[in-house]
């Protein structure tokens, strides 16, 4: 298990642990409507046992290097998550995912956390390419991807389904060379 990554005295990234279940459940419950259009898995976690199971599974994926998910803590409170999904060692690429409780938006907490994750992706995992696939309706996330230096590479038409409606997905890419020259 990785030691927590302390970005500064208030902000840190922690690997999943079942002891986080109560904090995870609370942030999910407080933000269920906020998350619903973009995080369909969030509505499935309704009990403390489901939150513990989710955290155990997350820890297993991290150990197997299929994913690398870290939980964002601000002032000792769980507020969100950043992670590498679909890690493909063969092609040296991964997809970045993130979420943040609505009360913490606009404070640069997730962008700061993502910068740390991006550095880890290139230096620890030795990846060459990172991608973000963002719902075309998630304007804040699209702005964040651009602000981090990701390049908009295209739109996948009707690529995700939410509430029996198909939505477009915007694909962003970021290469090791982009990071080295940033």
Number of C-alpha atoms within 10 A of each C-alpha: 10 11 8 13 15 15 12 8 9 11 18 21 24 20 20 24 17 18 12 17 20 16 15 23 21 17 17 24 17 13 17 17 12 14 19 15 14 16 14 13 10 17 14 11 18 13 14 17 14 14 24 21 16 19 21 17 15 21 21 15 15 21 13 10 17 17 21 27 25 25 24 26 20 17 10 11 14 22 24 23 23 24 22 25 22 15 20 15 14 7 10 15 24 24 18 25 18 21 18 21 17 14 10 13 13 10 9 11 18 22 17 13 25 22 13 16 21 22 16 15 24 19 12 10 17 14 22 19 20 22 22 24 22 23 21 17 14 13 11 11 17 20 11 15 23 13 11 16 15 21 17 17 12 12 16 16 12 13 13 15 12 12 8 7 8 12 16 17 20 20 20 22 20 21 17 19 10 14 17 9 6 8
